[in-house]
Structures are given as structure tokens and as C-alpha cells.
Amino acid sequence: MTTNEYIATVEKIIQNGKHGPYAVARCEELDSITFSLDRKVWKEDDLPEPGMIVVLSKVRKKRAGWRALVGRHITPSDKATSSSKE
């Protein structure tokens, strides 16, 4: 996992957002991060659900809060890398 990636827990899925479906996730470093569930952002075949752990990257600050431009499921190698940092 690179330093520009954040491990977050999905809190809720919004199906009817102004710009399409998106998810809200929470992480220790940035608090709340939103990310689109569009294929350009969410890189997995299956959508996340509340409670799932995800990896978010290319995070940008917007007026409404933090937004991730790339999202994916966490893998065992992500956890191994983050554990070795601690």
C-alpha cells in the first residue's frame, strides 16, 4: 500500500446522488471520504456494502469534504503492508 492510499470503512451507500451512486467511508486520517461507484472510480466488479473495508486513493479536498478518485477492496497484502508500518 502506498502512502497516498487510505484504508476506510464504508458507512453508507447513496443510490440516488446528484451525480450518480456513491459511498461514504470513514478513516482515521481524514475522517469522512466520499467516492463514486461509477466504473471510472470504483475498480471492482462487485459494489461495496456498509461495514466493508476499502482502499481509497487520489484523494482530493472539495468544498463538501474529501473525495477519492479511485477505490477498491482491501487485499491481504494491503493489511500486511499497513501492519509493518505500525
Long-range contacts (C-beta under 8 A, 24 or more apart in sequence): 1-55, 1-77, 1-78, 1-81, 1-82, 2-57, 4-57, 4-58, 4-59, 5-55, 5-56, 5-57, 5-78, 6-30, 6-33, 6-55, 6-56, 6-57, 6-59, 6-68, 7-53, 7-54, 7-55, 7-74, 7-78, 7-82, 8-33, 8-53, 8-54, 8-55, 8-56, 9-51, 9-52, 9-53, 9-54, 10-48, 10-49, 10-50, 10-51, 10-52, 10-53, 10-54, 11-50, 12-50, 13-37, 13-47, 13-48, 13-49, 13-50, 23-48, 23-54, 23-71, 25-54, 25-56, 25-68, 27-56, 30-59, 30-66, 31-66, 32-65, 32-66, 33-59, 33-65, 33-66, 33-67, 33-68, 34-64, 34-65, 34-66, 34-67, 34-68, 35-67, 35-68, 35-69, 35-70, 35-71, 41-68, 41-69, 41-70, 41-71, 42-71, 42-72, 43-70, 43-71, 43-72, 44-72, 44-73, 48-73
